[in-house]
Amino acid sequence: MSRICELTGKGRMTGHNVSHANNKTKRLFLPNLQNVTLMSEGLDRSFRFRVSAHGLRSVEHVGGLDNWLKKSADAALSPRALKVKRELAKKAVVAA
C-alpha cells in the first residue's frame, strides 16, 4: 500500500536532516495518513479512504465528500475515488 492520500494525491517528500555541524543526511517526510470512512450524501453510502489529515480538513472545509469530488481534478484522485466520482456524476445525470 503506497503512502499517498487518495483524495489529494499528497505523497512522500525527500529532504535532509541537518545537524548542528551542518551535516546533511537524506530523509523522507511522510504524509499523516489516516483510514477514514466518509459519507456520500448523494449516494447515501459510506466509503473508506486512506486520507491525509490535511486532506480530511480540506474535505470538511468544502462541505463533504460529494463537494470535494466535484471540484477536484481527476489526476489527483485514486482509482477508487474516481469510481465514486463517476457514480455521483451518473446519479446527477439520472436525477436531472
C-alpha positions as CSV (number, residue, x, y, z in Angstrom):
1,M,0.0,0.0,0.0
2,S,1.6,3.3,-1.1
3,R,1.8,6.3,1.2
4,I,-0.3,8.6,-0.9
5,C,-3.5,10.4,0.1
6,E,-6.4,9.0,-2.0
7,L,-8.2,12.4,-2.3
8,T,-5.4,15.0,-2.6
9,G,-2.6,13.0,-4.1
10,K,-0.2,14.2,-1.4
11,G,2.7,11.7,-1.1
12,R,6.1,11.4,0.5
13,M,8.7,14.1,0.1
14,T,12.5,13.9,0.4
15,G,14.8,16.3,2.3
16,H,17.7,16.4,4.7
17,N,18.3,16.0,8.4
18,V,20.7,18.9,9.2
19,S,22.9,18.5,12.2
20,H,24.4,21.3,14.4
21,A,27.6,20.9,12.4
22,N,25.5,21.4,9.2
23,N,26.0,17.8,8.0
24,K,23.2,16.7,5.8
25,T,21.7,13.2,5.5
26,K,18.8,12.2,3.4
27,R,15.4,11.5,4.9
28,L,11.8,11.1,4.0
29,F,8.8,13.2,5.0
30,L,5.7,11.0,5.1
31,P,2.1,12.4,5.0
32,N,0.0,11.8,8.1
33,L,-2.4,9.2,6.6
34,Q,-5.5,8.1,8.4
35,N,-8.0,5.4,7.5
36,V,-11.4,7.2,7.5
37,T,-14.9,6.4,6.5
38,L,-16.6,9.3,4.6
39,M,-20.3,9.5,3.9
40,S,-21.6,10.4,0.5
41,E,-24.9,12.2,0.8
42,G,-25.7,11.9,-2.9
43,L,-25.2,8.2,-3.0
44,D,-26.4,7.6,0.6
45,R,-23.4,5.3,1.2
46,S,-20.2,5.4,3.1
47,F,-16.7,4.9,1.6
48,R,-13.4,4.0,3.3
49,F,-10.4,6.0,2.1
50,R,-6.8,6.5,3.3
51,V,-6.6,10.2,3.6
52,S,-4.0,12.7,4.9
53,A,-5.0,14.8,7.9
54,H,-4.7,17.9,5.7
55,G,-6.9,16.3,3.1
56,L,-9.6,15.4,5.7
57,R,-9.7,19.0,6.9
58,S,-10.0,20.2,3.3
59,V,-12.9,17.8,2.6
60,E,-14.7,19.1,5.7
61,H,-14.0,22.7,4.7
62,V,-15.5,22.3,1.3
63,G,-18.7,20.7,2.7
64,G,-18.2,17.0,2.4
65,L,-17.1,14.2,0.1
66,D,-19.5,14.9,-2.7
67,N,-18.5,18.6,-3.0
68,W,-14.8,17.6,-2.8
69,L,-15.1,15.1,-5.6
70,K,-17.0,17.5,-7.8
71,K,-14.3,20.2,-7.5
72,S,-11.1,18.0,-7.6
73,A,-9.2,17.1,-10.7
74,D,-9.2,13.5,-11.8
75,A,-5.3,13.4,-11.8
76,A,-5.1,13.8,-8.0
77,L,-7.7,11.2,-7.2
78,S,-7.1,7.5,-6.7
79,P,-8.9,4.9,-8.8
80,R,-11.3,4.2,-6.0
81,A,-12.1,7.9,-5.6
82,L,-12.6,8.3,-9.3
83,K,-15.1,5.4,-9.3
84,V,-17.1,7.2,-6.6
85,K,-16.9,10.5,-8.6
86,R,-18.3,8.7,-11.7
87,E,-21.1,7.2,-9.7
88,L,-22.0,10.7,-8.4
89,A,-22.0,12.1,-11.9
90,K,-24.1,9.3,-13.2
91,K,-26.7,9.8,-10.4
92,A,-26.7,13.5,-11.1
93,V,-27.5,12.9,-14.8
94,V,-30.3,10.5,-14.0
95,A,-31.8,12.9,-11.4
96,A,-31.7,15.8,-13.9
